[in-house]
């Protein structure tokens, strides 16, 4: 289901994709999201803070990264 365009439901090819506009990214960045490790971390934040959260503050992500090394 994730390989289809949400507008016309045609199959997507990676070479057809392009980054979204700055306006769209800025709007999306204001959305509140949960940490992908919410079962253990339980943090909610704006989307623009998700990557810094994962790399600097999320204890679950930190533990998984250390286990992988």
N, CA, C and O atoms as a MOPAC input file, in Angstrom:
PM7 MOZYME 1SCF
protein

 N      0.81700 1    -1.19300 1     0.00000 1
 C      0.00000 1     0.00000 1     0.00000 1
 C      0.86100 1     1.25700 1     0.00000 1
 O      0.44200 1     2.27900 1    -0.54400 1
 N      2.04900 1     1.21200 1     0.59200 1
 C      2.90300 1     2.39600 1     0.64300 1
 C      3.59600 1     2.67600 1    -0.68800 1
 O      4.21800 1     3.72800 1    -0.84100 1
 N      3.50300 1     1.76900 1    -1.64500 1
 C      4.13800 1     1.96000 1    -2.94800 1
 C      3.21400 1     2.63000 1    -3.95600 1
 O      3.51200 1     2.66300 1    -5.15000 1
 N      2.09400 1     3.16300 1    -3.47600 1
 C      1.12600 1     3.76600 1    -4.37400 1
 C      0.95000 1     5.24600 1    -4.07200 1
 O      1.03400 1     5.67800 1    -2.92300 1
 N      0.70700 1     6.00200 1    -5.11500 1
 C      0.46300 1     7.43100 1    -4.98400 1
 C     -0.86100 1     7.64000 1    -4.24400 1
 O     -1.85300 1     7.00300 1    -4.59800 1
 N     -0.91200 1     8.50700 1    -3.23300 1
 C     -2.16600 1     8.73300 1    -2.50900 1
 C     -3.20400 1     9.49100 1    -3.33700 1
 O     -4.38400 1     9.49500 1    -2.98600 1
 N     -2.78700 1    10.12400 1    -4.42000 1
 C     -3.71100 1    10.90600 1    -5.24600 1
 C     -4.40400 1    10.02700 1    -6.28500 1
 O     -5.63200 1     9.99600 1    -6.35100 1
 N     -3.62400 1     9.31400 1    -7.09500 1
 C     -4.22500 1     8.53500 1    -8.18700 1
 C     -4.08700 1     7.02200 1    -8.00900 1
 O     -4.54900 1     6.25700 1    -8.85500 1
 N     -3.45700 1     6.58600 1    -6.91800 1
 C     -3.28500 1     5.16800 1    -6.57500 1
 C     -2.47400 1     4.39000 1    -7.60400 1
 O     -2.53800 1     3.16100 1    -7.63300 1
 N     -1.71500 1     5.08100 1    -8.44800 1
 C     -0.81700 1     4.40400 1    -9.37600 1
 C      0.45100 1     4.01300 1    -8.64000 1
 O      0.82300 1     4.64100 1    -7.64900 1
 N      1.10700 1     2.98200 1    -9.12300 1
 C      2.33900 1     2.50600 1    -8.49700 1
 C      3.42100 1     3.56600 1    -8.59900 1
 O      3.61200 1     4.16800 1    -9.65600 1
 N      4.12900 1     3.79500 1    -7.49800 1
 C      5.20700 1     4.78000 1    -7.46200 1
 C      6.54400 1     4.13900 1    -7.78000 1
 O      6.80600 1     2.99400 1    -7.41400 1
 N      7.37000 1     4.88500 1    -8.45700 1
 C      8.75500 1     4.50000 1    -8.70500 1
 C      9.62600 1     5.53900 1    -8.00500 1
 O      9.31400 1     6.72900 1    -8.04400 1
 N     10.69800 1     5.11300 1    -7.37500 1
 C     11.54200 1     6.02500 1    -6.61800 1
 C     12.04600 1     7.18200 1    -7.46900 1
 O     12.11600 1     8.31200 1    -6.98600 1
 N     12.39500 1     6.93000 1    -8.70900 1
 C     12.91900 1     7.99900 1    -9.56700 1
 C     11.85700 1     9.05100 1    -9.89600 1
 O     12.19700 1    10.13800 1   -10.36300 1
 N     10.58400 1     8.74700 1    -9.66300 1
 C      9.51500 1     9.71100 1    -9.90000 1
 C      9.29200 1    10.63400 1    -8.70100 1
 O      8.64900 1    11.67500 1    -8.83400 1
 N      9.80300 1    10.27000 1    -7.56500 1
 C      9.58000 1    11.04600 1    -6.33600 1
 C     10.53800 1    12.22200 1    -6.26400 1
 O     11.64900 1    12.18100 1    -6.79300 1
 N     10.08500 1    13.25700 1    -5.60400 1
 C     10.92500 1    14.43600 1    -5.39300 1
 C     10.59400 1    14.99800 1    -4.02200 1
 O      9.52200 1    14.72400 1    -3.48200 1
 N     11.49500 1    15.77700 1    -3.45400 1
 C     11.22300 1    16.35600 1    -2.13100 1
 C     10.00800 1    17.28000 1    -2.17700 1
 O      9.72300 1    17.90700 1    -3.19700 1
 N      9.31500 1    17.34700 1    -1.07500 1
 C      8.16600 1    18.25100 1    -1.00400 1
 C      8.65000 1    19.69200 1    -0.91500 1
 O      9.81700 1    19.95400 1    -0.62300 1
 N      7.75300 1    20.59900 1    -1.16600 1
 C      8.11100 1    22.01800 1    -1.13600 1
 C      8.39900 1    22.46000 1     0.29800 1
 O      7.98200 1    21.80900 1     1.25600 1
 N      9.09900 1    23.54400 1     0.42600 1
 C      9.42000 1    24.09700 1     1.73800 1
 C      8.14600 1    24.42400 1     2.50600 1
 O      8.08100 1    24.19800 1     3.71400 1
 N      7.15300 1    24.94200 1     1.83600 1
 C      5.88300 1    25.27100 1     2.48100 1
 C      5.24600 1    24.02600 1     3.09200 1
 O      4.79200 1    24.05800 1     4.23500 1
 N      5.21200 1    22.94400 1     2.34200 1
 C      4.62800 1    21.69600 1     2.84200 1
 C      5.44000 1    21.16500 1     4.01500 1
 O      4.86800 1    20.76300 1     5.02800 1
 N      6.75600 1    21.15800 1     3.89500 1
 C      7.60400 1    20.68500 1     5.00200 1
 C      7.38600 1    21.52000 1     6.25500 1
 O      7.30600 1    20.97400 1     7.35600 1
 N      7.29000 1    22.83700 1     6.10200 1
 C      7.07200 1    23.70300 1     7.26200 1
 C      5.72700 1    23.42500 1     7.92200 1
 O      5.62100 1    23.43000 1     9.14800 1
 N      4.71000 1    23.18500 1     7.11900 1
 C      3.40200 1    22.84800 1     7.68700 1
 C      3.44500 1    21.50500 1     8.40900 1
 O      2.91600 1    21.37100 1     9.51300 1
 N      4.06900 1    20.52200 1     7.79100 1
 C      4.16600 1    19.20100 1     8.41300 1
 C      5.00100 1    19.23500 1     9.68500 1
 O      4.70600 1    18.51700 1    10.64100 1
 N      6.03400 1    20.06000 1     9.70300 1
 C      6.90500 1    20.13800 1    10.87700 1
 C      6.18900 1    20.64800 1    12.11400 1
 O      6.68100 1    20.46100 1    13.22600 1
 N      5.03900 1    21.28600 1    11.94900 1
 C      4.27500 1    21.78500 1    13.09300 1
 C      3.37200 1    20.72500 1    13.70700 1
 O      2.82300 1    20.92800 1    14.78900 1
 N      3.21500 1    19.59800 1    13.02300 1
 C      2.37400 1    18.52400 1    13.54800 1
 C      2.99500 1    17.90600 1    14.79200 1
 O      4.21600 1    17.78100 1    14.88800 1
 N      2.15600 1    17.52400 1    15.73500 1
 C      2.63400 1    16.80200 1    16.90400 1
 C      2.72300 1    15.32400 1    16.56200 1
 O      1.79000 1    14.75000 1    16.00000 1
 N      3.83800 1    14.72000 1    16.90200 1
 C      4.07100 1    13.29700 1    16.63800 1
 C      4.56900 1    12.63200 1    17.91100 1
 O      5.01700 1    13.30100 1    18.84200 1
 N      4.48600 1    11.31700 1    17.93700 1
 C      5.01100 1    10.54800 1    19.05800 1
 C      6.33900 1     9.92900 1    18.65500 1
 O      6.56800 1     9.63700 1    17.48100 1
 N      7.18500 1     9.73700 1    19.60500 1
 C      8.43900 1     9.03300 1    19.36800 1
 C      8.10500 1     7.64500 1    18.81400 1
 O      7.17700 1     7.00200 1    19.30400 1
 N      8.84300 1     7.17100 1    17.80200 1
 C      8.56900 1     5.82800 1    17.28200 1
 C      8.75200 1     4.73500 1    18.33100 1
 O      8.28000 1     3.61300 1    18.14700 1
 N      9.42400 1     5.05100 1    19.41300 1
 C      9.62500 1     4.10500 1    20.51600 1
 C      8.70000 1     4.45900 1    21.67600 1
 O      9.07600 1     4.33500 1    22.84200 1
 N      7.47700 1     4.90300 1    21.34200 1
 C      6.54700 1     5.44600 1    22.32400 1
 C      6.21700 1     4.45800 1    23.43900 1
 O      5.93000 1     4.87700 1    24.56000 1
 N      6.25300 1     3.17700 1    23.16000 1
 C      5.94300 1     2.18500 1    24.19200 1
 C      6.87600 1     2.32000 1    25.38800 1
 O      6.48200 1     2.03900 1    26.52000 1
 N      8.10800 1     2.74800 1    25.14100 1
 C      9.08300 1     2.91900 1    26.22000 1
 C      9.42100 1     4.37700 1    26.48800 1
 O      9.66000 1     4.74700 1    27.63800 1
 N      9.44500 1     5.20500 1    25.46500 1
 C      9.90000 1     6.59300 1    25.60500 1
 C      8.76100 1     7.54500 1    25.97300 1
 O      8.94700 1     8.42400 1    26.81400 1
 N      7.60900 1     7.38800 1    25.37200 1
 C      6.39400 1     8.15400 1    25.65000 1
 C      6.54200 1     9.66400 1    25.49700 1
 O      5.88500 1    10.42300 1    26.20900 1
 N      7.38800 1    10.10400 1    24.58700 1
 C      7.54600 1    11.53100 1    24.32300 1
 C      6.71700 1    11.93200 1    23.11000 1
 O      6.62600 1    11.19800 1    22.12600 1
 N      6.11800 1    13.11100 1    23.20400 1
 C      5.42600 1    13.71700 1    22.07500 1
 C      6.10400 1    15.04100 1    21.78700 1
 O      6.54600 1    15.73300 1    22.70400 1
 N      6.18800 1    15.39600 1    20.51200 1
 C      6.89400 1    16.61800 1    20.12400 1
 C      6.43000 1    17.04300 1    18.74900 1
 O      5.71500 1    16.30800 1    18.06900 1
 N      6.84500 1    18.24300 1    18.33800 1
 C      6.59100 1    18.65000 1    16.96900 1
 C      7.48200 1    17.81900 1    16.05200 1
 O      8.57500 1    17.39900 1    16.43300 1
 N      6.99400 1    17.59300 1    14.84200 1
 C      7.73000 1    16.76500 1    13.87800 1
 C      9.14500 1    17.27700 1    13.63900 1
 O     10.06400 1    16.48200 1    13.44000 1
 N      9.33200 1    18.58400 1    13.65700 1
 C     10.66200 1    19.15000 1    13.42100 1
 C     11.64700 1    18.77900 1    14.52800 1
 O     12.85800 1    18.88100 1    14.33000 1
 N     11.14700 1    18.35100 1    15.69000 1
 C     12.01700 1    17.97100 1    16.80300 1
 C     12.29200 1    16.47400 1    16.86700 1
 O     13.06100 1    16.02600 1    17.71700 1
 N     11.68200 1    15.70200 1    15.99000 1
 C     11.81700 1    14.24800 1    16.07400 1
 C     13.24700 1    13.77400 1    15.85300 1
 O     13.76000 1    12.98600 1    16.64800 1
 N     13.89000 1    14.22700 1    14.81100 1
 C     15.25800 1    13.77300 1    14.54800 1
 C     16.22000 1    14.17500 1    15.67300 1
 O     16.98900 1    13.33100 1    16.13100 1
 N     16.20600 1    15.44000 1    16.13700 1
 C     17.07700 1    15.77100 1    17.27600 1
 C     16.74500 1    14.94700 1    18.51900 1
 O     17.64200 1    14.56800 1    19.27300 1
 N     15.46400 1    14.67000 1    18.73200 1
 C     15.07200 1    13.84200 1    19.87500 1
 C     15.71000 1    12.46300 1    19.76900 1
 O     16.30800 1    11.97000 1    20.72600 1
 N     15.57800 1    11.84500 1    18.59500 1
 C     16.12300 1    10.50000 1    18.42200 1
 C     17.63600 1    10.47700 1    18.59000 1
 O     18.16800 1     9.56800 1    19.22700 1
 N     18.32100 1    11.43500 1    18.04700 1
 C     19.78400 1    11.41000 1    18.07500 1
 C     20.38300 1    11.90400 1    19.38100 1
 O     21.52700 1    11.57500 1    19.69200 1
 N     19.63700 1    12.68700 1    20.15500 1
 C     20.23500 1    13.29600 1    21.34900 1
 C     19.53500 1    12.97800 1    22.66000 1
 O     20.17100 1    13.02700 1    23.71300 1
 N     18.24500 1    12.65400 1    22.63300 1
 C     17.51600 1    12.56000 1    23.88900 1
 C     16.78400 1    11.24800 1    24.13500 1
 O     16.50600 1    10.91400 1    25.28700 1
 N     16.46700 1    10.50500 1    23.09800 1
 C     15.65200 1     9.29900 1    23.27100 1
 C     16.48800 1     8.17600 1    23.90000 1
 O     17.45800 1     7.71600 1    23.29800 1
 N     16.11500 1     7.73600 1    25.10200 1
 C     16.89900 1     6.67100 1    25.74500 1
 C     16.81100 1     5.34000 1    25.00100 1
 O     17.77000 1     4.56800 1    25.00700 1
 N     15.69400 1     5.06600 1    24.37200 1
 C     15.53200 1     3.80700 1    23.63700 1
 C     16.42000 1     3.80800 1    22.40000 1
 O     17.11600 1     2.82800 1    22.13800 1
 N     16.40200 1     4.89600 1    21.63800 1
 C     17.23500 1     4.99800 1    20.44100 1
 C     18.71000 1     4.90600 1    20.81800 1
 O     19.49600 1     4.25300 1    20.13200 1
 N     19.07300 1     5.56000 1    21.90600 1
 C     20.46500 1     5.52400 1    22.37000 1
 C     20.87300 1     4.09200 1    22.70500 1
 O     21.95800 1     3.64900 1    22.32700 1
 N     20.00000 1     3.36400 1    23.41700 1
 C     20.29400 1     1.97600 1    23.77600 1
 C     20.42100 1     1.10200 1    22.52800 1
 O     21.34300 1     0.29200 1    22.43300 1
 N     19.51100 1     1.25700 1    21.58100 1
 C     19.56500 1     0.46100 1    20.34900 1
 C     20.82400 1     0.75800 1    19.54500 1
 O     21.43000 1    -0.14600 1    18.96900 1
 N     21.21100 1     2.02100 1    19.50900 1
 C     22.42700 1     2.40200 1    18.78200 1
 C     23.65300 1     1.77900 1    19.44200 1
 O     24.54000 1     1.27700 1    18.75200 1
 N     23.71100 1     1.80600 1    20.77400 1
 C     24.85000 1     1.21600 1    21.48600 1
 C     24.89800 1    -0.29500 1    21.29400 1
 O     25.98000 1    -0.86800 1    21.16200 1
 N     23.73900 1    -0.94500 1    21.27600 1
 C     23.70000 1    -2.39500 1    21.06800 1
 C     24.16400 1    -2.76900 1    19.66400 1
 O     24.74200 1    -3.83700 1    19.46400 1
 N     23.91400 1    -1.90000 1    18.70200 1
 C     24.29700 1    -2.17200 1    17.31400 1
 C     25.79700 1    -2.00000 1    17.08700 1
 O     26.35000 1    -2.56900 1    16.14600 1
 N     26.45100 1    -1.22700 1    17.93500 1
 C     27.89300 1    -0.96800 1    17.75700 1
 C     28.75600 1    -2.06500 1    18.27600 1
 O     29.98100 1    -1.98000 1    18.19100 1

